[in-house]
């Protein structure tokens, strides 16, 4: 379960910044005229434009590389280095055969990437493969021994951690021992719990929430999302009950409300927020900003006034939805965004961000 509350708070702050960036990227093309009426609401699906290769803040992709602590683990674009690179925290087993007291001993790589070895003492090994270390040690020991036979093995791998937070069968820290793709990494945590809310799952790398769609990978077999993992990556999977819906604008008590185990509807959620502020609330065009993943979302207009008089059915919300009740009539989505942003900045964080970055398209 979600036991690391400081980590969750940090993720919420990070996600909120991403929401603001995504909303600010909306253009005048996101106009009311592009919405499609499905008989219940008017909606428009939006998809983030993700550059080929998912470079930069998109955090990898099919051309991503196996990375870790330090630039020595980053290969050129288009390459995937399948070799394990030694780093701080690893234990190495050394054998200098034929030399008394120097066979089968283990040494740990220190925080600066060095190991202490007999005779040659302080030796830097970080960023090297065991074969590379073996070659260098053979040459170094040649000064003392005649044609020494040297072997180096990885005894314990702890230099490339990845972190699983939330609804995993085995959450916590795991360690990469070889080049690992996202779907292989999920197996390290023995998969997700039944109550994990997959659309809210996130891959966090450094200060970025990656535009990687875990739901599309696991449910639809979209292996473009199967990126290579890097040391320090965080995979976060909330439960449905941990999610919230957010009500902003012309309501009595704007803020976030727990989604809970049961479904939330539009009218129920507005009631939780104290109801609309009369007479300014524009109930004919309540806006809903919905995140389906980090790369996909929906912009929805709901006629709550028609629901209140029984002309339309109540509208079911989803975890992470942002509901905005306008104070004045709105034309374009840009106008809605301009009014929503100040309220978003006051909220303590949004667990499910809309990461529709680098422009939007249908």
Secondary structure, DSSP 4 states (H G I P E B T S, - for coil): ----HHHHHHHHHHHHHHHHHHHHT--TTSBGGG-EE-SS-EEEEEEE---TT--GGG---TT---B-SSGGGPPPTT----S----TT-EEEEEEETSTT-EEEEEE--TTSEEEETTTEEEE-TT--HHHHHHHHHHHHTTTSSS-EEEEEEEE--SSEEEEEESBTT-EEEE--S--BHHHHHHHTT-B-TTB-GGG-EEEETTEE----HHHHHHH--GGG-PBPBTT-EEEE-BGGG-EEEEEESBSS-EEEE--SS--BHHHHHHHTT-B-TTT--GGGEEEEEESSSSEEEEEEE-HHHHHTTSSPPPBP-TT-EEEE-SS---BHHHHHHHHHHHHHHSS--SS-----S-EE-
